[in-house]
Amino acid sequence: MSAPRSRWRGIFTVFRKEFLENLRDKRTLLSALIIGPVFGPLLFAALTQFSVKQSDAASDEPVKLAISHTERAPNLVGWLSARGMDVTPVQLDEDAARAAVVDRTYKIVLAIPKNFAARLASSRPAAVLVYSDGSRAFEARSVARVKTLVGQYGQQMAQMRLVARGVDPLIAVPVAVQDVDVSTPTTRSVLLLSMLSYIVLLSMLVGGLYLAIDATAGERERGSLEPLLTTPVPRANLIYGKILASAAYMLLSLLLTVTAFAIAVRFIGLERFGMSANLGPQAAATIIACCAPIALLGASFLTIIAAFAKSYREAQSYLSFVIAVPTLPLVFAGMLGLTATTTLMLVPFLSQHLLITSILRAEPIDTLQLLVSVVSTLGIGTLLAWVAGRLYNREALLG
Amino acid sequence: MIAARELRKSFGQVVAVAGVSFEAPDGRITGLLGPNGAGKSTTLRMLYTVLRPDAGDALIDGISIVAQPLEVRRSIGVLSHAAGVYPHLTARENILYFGELHGLARALRERRADELIELLDMQDFAARPAKGYSQGQRLKTALARALVHEPRNVLLDEPTNGLDVMAVRNLRTLLRRLRDRGQCVVFSSHVMQEVAELCDEIVVIARGAVVASGTVTALRERTGEAALEDAFVKLIGSDAGLE
């Protein structure tokens, strides 16, 4: 037992009691040990399978294309049919074509104007119209394929015209672009695996969520807070003990979630899809190490929010909102294409996200960056814990 | 020994306690009697250092509740109004937890827990999680928890609320036993018969102030009424909030 009059008196007592009591609470256990570690990898596996299937399917499947007035451009229609277009001949004027796409009768309509053949014959640009719904991202691929094929058809015609006039068609190709894809199986899977960092951070927070609520709003609602405050333990120490217990559950959740992911990734078999993830034992350990400091920050943060709530229910609704915080850096990082720099390591959640991404890409981790991330996150966490301790000294806390 | 001097407390515009002074000597049971909303609970909450008085002070065994609240907490045992216990802990664990918070060594707090479980007749349920406890069982647990460190002063806020007759009788026996051991017992109630039966000293509180204090006999003499109830009504100036 700790010396009764020491400065940290009571912290360990409260920590141990909260930790053990919550081991008996189904709700806490469920959120710490089941939701993140089990549903995280499951969700991830499902999404991976789905998105891989989607991209596989999109390139093989014939594109359904309605062509209005096929009789005006039989060569073009033949060209398209020969290249995987599933052509449906229709007769639609401009308004009807538009309406057909809007009401989903056809997903893509290629309309060939009356003067198409005439303009082609007189070597003037002949327009074709492609009707599609740009707000449907799923169809963007098919639309792009149609446009590319029509473009290729046009290019072929241009070359034939040049040849017919005795000109080398290469003269019309001043610059040739060659695509060199340097992505490796590991980097290709990063897009999917960046989700992993989100799920890991989220399930950490969820792991400590119920304890944070229970230890503040819950304790008050049950009427056990006031007796607790009559014990000779400084109020701040009571809340420090509770924060540490919540942080312990977050660490437990982190450990289990990352382990579950490391196992799941093997079973998903990313290699089949030309991807691989650097998530062996060593990478998993590094991820755990760089996320661990989040526990103190997350627990203090959730505790502060919960301490403001008037009831358990209110705390719950605040926190389910607040828990979305770790998604913000993910969104920013994605939008701005951020990569790890020492300055960005100062930002909690963002630094962990960037580090996890680097680890998954099998890139060497900069020791300084890791250090800055750990120290800054721990520093902010300590500050928040101190704020929570101050809050517990207010009478308003009693509600 | 508790000595309250001109305690004052307001919540926003509402004046809950407007200058309460009284003394509760050792070896006596002192009852704070008053209608609902008179300021009894607020007075007790200031005494057990959960609320800080706006003005005034109180000395518990000579230590100021304002200047040294942590020291005061060592010498008081508190049964608060909503005496909640931890549902996933057993009664024994609830008691042990508070023993540890009071800094008792493991062997001592285990011995105290066993003593209190026997004293309060809690053997039937002490090893069961508190989740399914009856009101009486919860109260016993909260009481044992408040007494684990053998406090010199015991403060109870409406302790008989929601208890059946047997439980009330047991509580009375316990409080008398504490008094006979020389401890200072203070409890609040709005039930007059209870106060009359149990208390050595009565402090009548109405509208945030002490309107009378003394022994039951002294109060009867002062108001000239034979029945305490009539005396009480006369003292607080109305019969609002009485049972």
Interface residues (C-beta under 8 A of the other chain):
Chain A: M1 P4 R5 R9 G10 T13 V14 K17 E21 N22 R24 D25 E219 R222 G223 S224 L225 E226 P227 L228 L229 T230 T231 P232 V233 P234 E395 L398
Chain B: R45 Y48 T49 V50 L51 R52 L70 E71 R73 R74 I76 V78 L79 S80 H81 A82 A83 G84 V85 Y86 P87 H88 L89 Y97 F98 E100 L101 H102 G103 A105 R106 P129 A142 R145 A146
